[in-house]
Amino acid sequence: MANAFKKRSTKLNVARKLPPSYHTIPGQTFDIKNSEVINWLISQPDILNFIWNNIKTIW
C-alpha cells in the first residue's frame, strides 16, 4: 500500500504566523481583492516563491 502521507513544504510554515484576519469581511460580499488573508499571504516572500515555483513546474 502506497504511503498516503505527503510531506508539506516548510515554506508554508510562515502561514502559521497569520494574524487574525477576515477572508470575507463581515457584512460584505466576498471579493478576493479585499481579503485580509490573501493580502497578508501575498506580502510573504516565502509564500510567493513557493507558489511561483509550483506554477513553473506545470509549464
N, CA, C and O atoms as a Maestro MAE file, in Angstrom:
{
 s_m_m2io_version
 :::
 2.0.0
}

f_m_ct {
 s_m_title
 :::
 protein
 m_atom[236] {
  # First column is atom index #
  i_m_mmod_type
  r_m_x_coord
  r_m_y_coord
  r_m_z_coord
  i_m_residue_number
  s_m_chain_name
  s_m_pdb_residue_name
  s_m_pdb_atom_name
  i_m_atomic_number
  :::
  1 25 0.837 -1.171 0.000 1 A "MET " " N  " 7
  2 3 0.000 0.000 0.000 1 A "MET " " CA " 6
  3 2 0.885 1.238 0.000 1 A "MET " " C  " 6
  4 15 1.814 1.343 0.802 1 A "MET " " O  " 8
  5 25 0.598 2.181 -0.903 2 A "ALA " " N  " 7
  6 3 1.396 3.392 -1.024 2 A "ALA " " CA " 6
  7 2 1.172 4.289 0.185 2 A "ALA " " C  " 6
  8 15 0.079 4.348 0.750 2 A "ALA " " O  " 8
  9 25 2.221 4.974 0.558 3 A "ASN " " N  " 7
  10 3 2.134 5.898 1.683 3 A "ASN " " CA " 6
  11 2 1.307 7.119 1.267 3 A "ASN " " C  " 6
  12 15 1.674 7.819 0.323 3 A "ASN " " O  " 8
  13 25 0.212 7.374 1.950 4 A "ALA " " N  " 7
  14 3 -0.677 8.479 1.609 4 A "ALA " " CA " 6
  15 2 -0.181 9.802 2.185 4 A "ALA " " C  " 6
  16 15 -0.724 10.858 1.864 4 A "ALA " " O  " 8
  17 25 0.858 9.753 3.042 5 A "PHE " " N  " 7
  18 3 1.377 10.973 3.651 5 A "PHE " " CA " 6
  19 2 2.235 11.717 2.645 5 A "PHE " " C  " 6
  20 15 3.158 11.148 2.062 5 A "PHE " " O  " 8
  21 25 1.927 12.991 2.442 6 A "LYS " " N  " 7
  22 3 2.726 13.818 1.542 6 A "LYS " " CA " 6
  23 2 3.401 14.894 2.385 6 A "LYS " " C  " 6
  24 15 2.738 15.602 3.143 6 A "LYS " " O  " 8
  25 25 4.694 15.014 2.255 7 A "LYS " " N  " 7
  26 3 5.440 15.987 3.044 7 A "LYS " " CA " 6
  27 2 5.061 17.399 2.626 7 A "LYS " " C  " 6
  28 15 5.071 17.731 1.441 7 A "LYS " " O  " 8
  29 25 4.731 18.215 3.600 8 A "ARG " " N  " 7
  30 3 4.373 19.610 3.361 8 A "ARG " " CA " 6
  31 2 5.647 20.441 3.341 8 A "ARG " " C  " 6
  32 15 6.564 20.214 4.130 8 A "ARG " " O  " 8
  33 25 5.692 21.389 2.444 9 A "SER " " N  " 7
  34 3 6.849 22.258 2.349 9 A "SER " " CA " 6
  35 2 7.000 23.081 3.626 9 A "SER " " C  " 6
  36 15 6.020 23.593 4.166 9 A "SER " " O  " 8
  37 25 8.229 23.199 4.097 10 A "THR " " N  " 7
  38 3 8.480 24.020 5.274 10 A "THR " " CA " 6
  39 2 8.254 25.498 4.972 10 A "THR " " C  " 6
  40 15 8.094 26.298 5.894 10 A "THR " " O  " 8
  41 25 8.239 25.869 3.701 11 A "LYS " " N  " 7
  42 3 7.973 27.261 3.324 11 A "LYS " " CA " 6
  43 2 6.557 27.678 3.695 11 A "LYS " " C  " 6
  44 15 6.278 28.870 3.825 11 A "LYS " " O  " 8
  45 25 5.672 26.725 3.864 12 A "LEU " " N  " 7
  46 3 4.308 27.042 4.248 12 A "LEU " " CA " 6
  47 2 4.184 27.327 5.739 12 A "LEU " " C  " 6
  48 15 3.132 27.774 6.196 12 A "LEU " " O  " 8
  49 25 5.239 27.075 6.498 13 A "ASN " " N  " 7
  50 3 5.197 27.344 7.935 13 A "ASN " " CA " 6
  51 2 4.975 28.810 8.237 13 A "ASN " " C  " 6
  52 15 4.487 29.147 9.317 13 A "ASN " " O  " 8
  53 25 5.322 29.698 7.304 14 A "VAL " " N  " 7
  54 3 5.099 31.130 7.512 14 A "VAL " " CA " 6
  55 2 3.610 31.414 7.715 14 A "VAL " " C  " 6
  56 15 3.257 32.386 8.383 14 A "VAL " " O  " 8
  57 25 2.748 30.594 7.157 15 A "ALA " " N  " 7
  58 3 1.302 30.791 7.295 15 A "ALA " " CA " 6
  59 2 0.846 30.583 8.739 15 A "ALA " " C  " 6
  60 15 -0.248 31.013 9.105 15 A "ALA " " O  " 8
  61 25 1.651 29.942 9.549 16 A "ARG " " N  " 7
  62 3 1.302 29.763 10.968 16 A "ARG " " CA " 6
  63 2 1.320 31.097 11.709 16 A "ARG " " C  " 6
  64 15 0.730 31.222 12.782 16 A "ARG " " O  " 8
  65 25 1.996 32.092 11.138 17 A "LYS " " N  " 7
  66 3 2.095 33.415 11.762 17 A "LYS " " CA " 6
  67 2 0.993 34.357 11.285 17 A "LYS " " C  " 6
  68 15 1.026 35.553 11.578 17 A "LYS " " O  " 8
  69 25 0.035 33.831 10.566 18 A "LEU " " N  " 7
  70 3 -1.065 34.641 10.039 18 A "LEU " " CA " 6
  71 2 -1.792 35.321 11.187 18 A "LEU " " C  " 6
  72 15 -2.292 34.652 12.092 18 A "LEU " " O  " 8
  73 25 -1.852 36.646 11.156 19 A "PRO " " N  " 7
  74 3 -2.582 37.344 12.219 19 A "PRO " " CA " 6
  75 2 -4.085 37.138 12.056 19 A "PRO " " C  " 6
  76 15 -4.540 36.724 10.990 19 A "PRO " " O  " 8
  77 25 -4.857 37.424 13.102 20 A "PRO " " N  " 7
  78 3 -6.320 37.310 12.953 20 A "PRO " " CA " 6
  79 2 -6.783 38.181 11.783 20 A "PRO " " C  " 6
  80 15 -6.536 39.387 11.762 20 A "PRO " " O  " 8
  81 25 -7.438 37.576 10.837 21 A "SER " " N  " 7
  82 3 -7.823 38.270 9.608 21 A "SER " " CA " 6
  83 2 -9.161 37.759 9.114 21 A "SER " " C  " 6
  84 15 -9.609 36.677 9.492 21 A "SER " " O  " 8
  85 25 -9.792 38.553 8.266 22 A "TYR " " N  " 7
  86 3 -11.032 38.146 7.611 22 A "TYR " " CA " 6
  87 2 -10.747 37.756 6.172 22 A "TYR " " C  " 6
  88 15 -10.072 38.476 5.437 22 A "TYR " " O  " 8
  89 25 -11.275 36.603 5.785 23 A "HIS " " N  " 7
  90 3 -11.221 36.247 4.372 23 A "HIS " " CA " 6
  91 2 -12.427 36.887 3.689 23 A "HIS " " C  " 6
  92 15 -12.323 37.377 2.565 23 A "HIS " " O  " 8
  93 25 -13.549 36.879 4.362 24 A "THR " " N  " 7
  94 3 -14.734 37.602 3.905 24 A "THR " " CA " 6
  95 2 -15.051 38.621 4.992 24 A "THR " " C  " 6
  96 15 -15.305 38.260 6.141 24 A "THR " " O  " 8
  97 25 -15.033 39.875 4.625 25 A "ILE " " N  " 7
  98 3 -15.313 40.953 5.585 25 A "ILE " " CA " 6
  99 2 -16.788 40.867 5.980 25 A "ILE " " C  " 6
  100 15 -17.661 40.804 5.115 25 A "ILE " " O  " 8
  101 25 -17.066 40.866 7.290 26 A "PRO " " N  " 7
  102 3 -18.466 40.755 7.731 26 A "PRO " " CA " 6
  103 2 -19.350 41.842 7.102 26 A "PRO " " C  " 6
  104 15 -18.993 43.019 7.058 26 A "PRO " " O  " 8
  105 25 -20.499 41.404 6.628 27 A "GLY " " N  " 7
  106 3 -21.461 42.328 6.030 27 A "GLY " " CA " 6
  107 2 -21.167 42.697 4.592 27 A "GLY " " C  " 6
  108 15 -21.879 43.514 4.008 27 A "GLY " " O  " 8
  109 25 -20.122 42.108 4.004 28 A "GLN " " N  " 7
  110 3 -19.782 42.410 2.616 28 A "GLN " " CA " 6
  111 2 -19.763 41.131 1.789 28 A "GLN " " C  " 6
  112 15 -19.547 40.037 2.309 28 A "GLN " " O  " 8
  113 25 -19.991 41.293 0.510 29 A "THR " " N  " 7
  114 3 -19.876 40.181 -0.425 29 A "THR " " CA " 6
  115 2 -18.395 39.864 -0.603 29 A "THR " " C  " 6
  116 15 -17.563 40.770 -0.648 29 A "THR " " O  " 8
  117 25 -18.067 38.572 -0.705 30 A "PHE " " N  " 7
  118 3 -16.669 38.180 -0.861 30 A "PHE " " CA " 6
  119 2 -16.071 38.778 -2.131 30 A "PHE " " C  " 6
  120 15 -16.645 38.698 -3.217 30 A "PHE " " O  " 8
  121 25 -14.909 39.374 -1.955 31 A "ASP " " N  " 7
  122 3 -14.115 39.884 -3.072 31 A "ASP " " CA " 6
  123 2 -12.669 39.565 -2.738 31 A "ASP " " C  " 6
  124 15 -12.132 40.077 -1.755 31 A "ASP " " O  " 8
  125 25 -12.037 38.730 -3.539 32 A "ILE " " N  " 7
  126 3 -10.675 38.284 -3.233 32 A "ILE " " CA " 6
  127 2 -9.709 39.451 -3.108 32 A "ILE " " C  " 6
  128 15 -8.723 39.355 -2.377 32 A "ILE " " O  " 8
  129 25 -9.971 40.549 -3.804 33 A "LYS " " N  " 7
  130 3 -9.089 41.720 -3.716 33 A "LYS " " CA " 6
  131 2 -9.161 42.399 -2.347 33 A "LYS " " C  " 6
  132 15 -8.263 43.159 -1.984 33 A "LYS " " O  " 8
  133 25 -10.224 42.126 -1.590 34 A "ASN " " N  " 7
  134 3 -10.378 42.722 -0.261 34 A "ASN " " CA " 6
  135 2 -10.100 41.742 0.873 34 A "ASN " " C  " 6
  136 15 -10.281 42.087 2.041 34 A "ASN " " O  " 8
  137 25 -9.665 40.536 0.551 35 A "SER " " N  " 7
  138 3 -9.401 39.519 1.563 35 A "SER " " CA " 6
  139 2 -8.138 39.875 2.351 35 A "SER " " C  " 6
  140 15 -7.059 39.996 1.772 35 A "SER " " O  " 8
  141 25 -8.271 40.042 3.664 36 A "GLU " " N  " 7
  142 3 -7.113 40.313 4.512 36 A "GLU " " CA " 6
  143 2 -6.163 39.118 4.517 36 A "GLU " " C  " 6
  144 15 -4.946 39.285 4.587 36 A "GLU " " O  " 8
  145 25 -6.722 37.921 4.444 37 A "VAL " " N  " 7
  146 3 -5.904 36.706 4.434 37 A "VAL " " CA " 6
  147 2 -5.038 36.673 3.176 37 A "VAL " " C  " 6
  148 15 -3.826 36.475 3.264 37 A "VAL " " O  " 8
  149 25 -5.644 36.865 2.017 38 A "ILE " " N  " 7
  150 3 -4.898 36.844 0.751 38 A "ILE " " CA " 6
  151 2 -3.868 37.961 0.722 38 A "ILE " " C  " 6
  152 15 -2.728 37.738 0.313 38 A "ILE " " O  " 8
  153 25 -4.249 39.159 1.148 39 A "ASN " " N  " 7
  154 3 -3.299 40.277 1.153 39 A "ASN " " CA " 6
  155 2 -2.110 39.996 2.050 39 A "ASN " " C  " 6
  156 15 -0.981 40.349 1.707 39 A "ASN " " O  " 8
  157 25 -2.343 39.365 3.201 40 A "TRP " " N  " 7
  158 3 -1.231 39.021 4.078 40 A "TRP " " CA " 6
  159 2 -0.344 37.955 3.435 40 A "TRP " " C  " 6
  160 15 0.882 38.063 3.457 40 A "TRP " " O  " 8
  161 25 -0.975 36.925 2.862 41 A "LEU " " N  " 7
  162 3 -0.200 35.846 2.248 41 A "LEU " " CA " 6
  163 2 0.692 36.351 1.119 41 A "LEU " " C  " 6
  164 15 1.855 35.960 1.025 41 A "LEU " " O  " 8
  165 25 0.152 37.218 0.261 42 A "ILE " " N  " 7
  166 3 0.969 37.689 -0.860 42 A "ILE " " CA " 6
  167 2 2.032 38.689 -0.436 42 A "ILE " " C  " 6
  168 15 2.910 39.033 -1.228 42 A "ILE " " O  " 8
  169 25 1.964 39.160 0.804 43 A "SER " " N  " 7
  170 3 3.024 40.033 1.305 43 A "SER " " CA " 6
  171 2 4.188 39.222 1.873 43 A "SER " " C  " 6
  172 15 5.193 39.795 2.293 43 A "SER " " O  " 8
  173 25 4.061 37.900 1.888 44 A "GLN " " N  " 7
  174 3 5.095 37.000 2.418 44 A "GLN " " CA " 6
  175 2 5.941 36.441 1.269 44 A "GLN " " C  " 6
  176 15 5.441 35.634 0.485 44 A "GLN " " O  " 8
  177 25 7.208 36.848 1.150 45 A "PRO " " N  " 7
  178 3 8.041 36.374 0.039 45 A "PRO " " CA " 6
  179 2 8.142 34.853 -0.059 45 A "PRO " " C  " 6
  180 15 8.156 34.313 -1.165 45 A "PRO " " O  " 8
  181 25 8.213 34.154 1.074 46 A "ASP " " N  " 7
  182 3 8.327 32.685 1.023 46 A "ASP " " CA " 6
  183 2 7.092 32.054 0.387 46 A "ASP " " C  " 6
  184 15 7.204 31.089 -0.369 46 A "ASP " " O  " 8
  185 25 5.929 32.593 0.689 47 A "ILE " " N  " 7
  186 3 4.691 32.065 0.104 47 A "ILE " " CA " 6
  187 2 4.665 32.333 -1.402 47 A "ILE " " C  " 6
  188 15 4.347 31.444 -2.191 47 A "ILE " " O  " 8
  189 25 4.999 33.558 -1.791 48 A "LEU " " N  " 7
  190 3 5.011 33.885 -3.226 48 A "LEU " " CA " 6
  191 2 5.994 33.008 -3.991 48 A "LEU " " C  " 6
  192 15 5.670 32.518 -5.073 48 A "LEU " " O  " 8
  193 25 7.182 32.806 -3.447 49 A "ASN " " N  " 7
  194 3 8.169 31.940 -4.109 49 A "ASN " " CA " 6
  195 2 7.679 30.504 -4.205 49 A "ASN " " C  " 6
  196 15 7.856 29.851 -5.233 49 A "ASN " " O  " 8
  197 25 7.063 30.014 -3.135 50 A "PHE " " N  " 7
  198 3 6.533 28.652 -3.144 50 A "PHE " " CA " 6
  199 2 5.478 28.487 -4.242 50 A "PHE " " C  " 6
  200 15 5.505 27.519 -5.003 50 A "PHE " " O  " 8
  201 25 4.555 29.438 -4.312 51 A "ILE " " N  " 7
  202 3 3.502 29.375 -5.336 51 A "ILE " " CA " 6
  203 2 4.109 29.452 -6.730 51 A "ILE " " C  " 6
  204 15 3.768 28.657 -7.606 51 A "ILE " " O  " 8
  205 25 5.004 30.408 -6.935 52 A "TRP " " N  " 7
  206 3 5.605 30.573 -8.256 52 A "TRP " " CA " 6
  207 2 6.383 29.326 -8.673 52 A "TRP " " C  " 6
  208 15 6.277 28.885 -9.817 52 A "TRP " " O  " 8
  209 25 7.155 28.763 -7.763 53 A "ASN " " N  " 7
  210 3 7.923 27.555 -8.102 53 A "ASN " " CA " 6
  211 2 7.008 26.393 -8.450 53 A "ASN " " C  " 6
  212 15 7.338 25.593 -9.325 53 A "ASN " " O  " 8
  213 25 5.868 26.285 -7.784 54 A "ASN " " N  " 7
  214 3 4.919 25.219 -8.119 54 A "ASN " " CA " 6
  215 2 4.241 25.469 -9.457 54 A "ASN " " C  " 6
  216 15 3.978 24.526 -10.203 54 A "ASN " " O  " 8
  217 25 3.959 26.708 -9.766 55 A "ILE " " N  " 7
  218 3 3.357 27.038 -11.067 55 A "ILE " " CA " 6
  219 2 4.346 26.718 -12.199 55 A "ILE " " C  " 6
  220 15 3.957 26.191 -13.241 55 A "ILE " " O  " 8
  221 25 5.614 27.040 -11.984 56 A "LYS " " N  " 7
  222 3 6.615 26.783 -13.020 56 A "LYS " " CA " 6
  223 2 6.736 25.304 -13.365 56 A "LYS " " C  " 6
  224 15 7.044 24.948 -14.502 56 A "LYS " " O  " 8
  225 25 6.492 24.443 -12.376 57 A "THR " " N  " 7
  226 3 6.650 23.013 -12.629 57 A "THR " " CA " 6
  227 2 5.564 22.439 -13.535 57 A "THR " " C  " 6
  228 15 5.747 21.370 -14.117 57 A "THR " " O  " 8
  229 25 4.432 23.139 -13.658 58 A "ILE " " N  " 7
  230 3 3.371 22.609 -14.519 58 A "ILE " " CA " 6
  231 2 3.450 23.141 -15.940 58 A "ILE " " C  " 6
  232 15 2.692 22.702 -16.805 58 A "ILE " " O  " 8
  233 25 4.355 24.078 -16.196 59 A "TRP " " N  " 7
  234 3 4.507 24.599 -17.561 59 A "TRP " " CA " 6
  235 2 5.407 23.733 -18.330 59 A "TRP " " C  " 6
  236 15 5.665 23.999 -19.504 59 A "TRP " " O  " 8
  :::
 }
 m_bond[235] {
  # First column is bond index #
  i_m_from
  i_m_to
  i_m_order
  :::
  1 1 2 1
  2 2 3 1
  3 3 4 2
  4 3 5 1
  5 5 6 1
  6 6 7 1
  7 7 8 2
  8 7 9 1
  9 9 10 1
  10 10 11 1
  11 11 12 2
  12 11 13 1
  13 13 14 1
  14 14 15 1
  15 15 16 2
  16 15 17 1
  17 17 18 1
  18 18 19 1
  19 19 20 2
  20 19 21 1
  21 21 22 1
  22 22 23 1
  23 23 24 2
  24 23 25 1
  25 25 26 1
  26 26 27 1
  27 27 28 2
  28 27 29 1
  29 29 30 1
  30 30 31 1
  31 31 32 2
  32 31 33 1
  33 33 34 1
  34 34 35 1
  35 35 36 2
  36 35 37 1
  37 37 38 1
  38 38 39 1
  39 39 40 2
  40 39 41 1
  41 41 42 1
  42 42 43 1
  43 43 44 2
  44 43 45 1
  45 45 46 1
  46 46 47 1
  47 47 48 2
  48 47 49 1
  49 49 50 1
  50 50 51 1
  51 51 52 2
  52 51 53 1
  53 53 54 1
  54 54 55 1
  55 55 56 2
  56 55 57 1
  57 57 58 1
  58 58 59 1
  59 59 60 2
  60 59 61 1
  61 61 62 1
  62 62 63 1
  63 63 64 2
  64 63 65 1
  65 65 66 1
  66 66 67 1
  67 67 68 2
  68 67 69 1
  69 69 70 1
  70 70 71 1
  71 71 72 2
  72 71 73 1
  73 73 74 1
  74 74 75 1
  75 75 76 2
  76 75 77 1
  77 77 78 1
  78 78 79 1
  79 79 80 2
  80 79 81 1
  81 81 82 1
  82 82 83 1
  83 83 84 2
  84 83 85 1
  85 85 86 1
  86 86 87 1
  87 87 88 2
  88 87 89 1
  89 89 90 1
  90 90 91 1
  91 91 92 2
  92 91 93 1
  93 93 94 1
  94 94 95 1
  95 95 96 2
  96 95 97 1
  97 97 98 1
  98 98 99 1
  99 99 100 2
  100 99 101 1
  101 101 102 1
  102 102 103 1
  103 103 104 2
  104 103 105 1
  105 105 106 1
  106 106 107 1
  107 107 108 2
  108 107 109 1
  109 109 110 1
  110 110 111 1
  111 111 112 2
  112 111 113 1
  113 113 114 1
  114 114 115 1
  115 115 116 2
  116 115 117 1
  117 117 118 1
  118 118 119 1
  119 119 120 2
  120 119 121 1
  121 121 122 1
  122 122 123 1
  123 123 124 2
  124 123 125 1
  125 125 126 1
  126 126 127 1
  127 127 128 2
  128 127 129 1
  129 129 130 1
  130 130 131 1
  131 131 132 2
  132 131 133 1
  133 133 134 1
  134 134 135 1
  135 135 136 2
  136 135 137 1
  137 137 138 1
  138 138 139 1
  139 139 140 2
  140 139 141 1
  141 141 142 1
  142 142 143 1
  143 143 144 2
  144 143 145 1
  145 145 146 1
  146 146 147 1
  147 147 148 2
  148 147 149 1
  149 149 150 1
  150 150 151 1
  151 151 152 2
  152 151 153 1
  153 153 154 1
  154 154 155 1
  155 155 156 2
  156 155 157 1
  157 157 158 1
  158 158 159 1
  159 159 160 2
  160 159 161 1
  161 161 162 1
  162 162 163 1
  163 163 164 2
  164 163 165 1
  165 165 166 1
  166 166 167 1
  167 167 168 2
  168 167 169 1
  169 169 170 1
  170 170 171 1
  171 171 172 2
  172 171 173 1
  173 173 174 1
  174 174 175 1
  175 175 176 2
  176 175 177 1
  177 177 178 1
  178 178 179 1
  179 179 180 2
  180 179 181 1
  181 181 182 1
  182 182 183 1
  183 183 184 2
  184 183 185 1
  185 185 186 1
  186 186 187 1
  187 187 188 2
  188 187 189 1
  189 189 190 1
  190 190 191 1
  191 191 192 2
  192 191 193 1
  193 193 194 1
  194 194 195 1
  195 195 196 2
  196 195 197 1
  197 197 198 1
  198 198 199 1
  199 199 200 2
  200 199 201 1
  201 201 202 1
  202 202 203 1
  203 203 204 2
  204 203 205 1
  205 205 206 1
  206 206 207 1
  207 207 208 2
  208 207 209 1
  209 209 210 1
  210 210 211 1
  211 211 212 2
  212 211 213 1
  213 213 214 1
  214 214 215 1
  215 215 216 2
  216 215 217 1
  217 217 218 1
  218 218 219 1
  219 219 220 2
  220 219 221 1
  221 221 222 1
  222 222 223 1
  223 223 224 2
  224 223 225 1
  225 225 226 1
  226 226 227 1
  227 227 228 2
  228 227 229 1
  229 229 230 1
  230 230 231 1
  231 231 232 2
  232 231 233 1
  233 233 234 1
  234 234 235 1
  235 235 236 2
  :::
 }
}
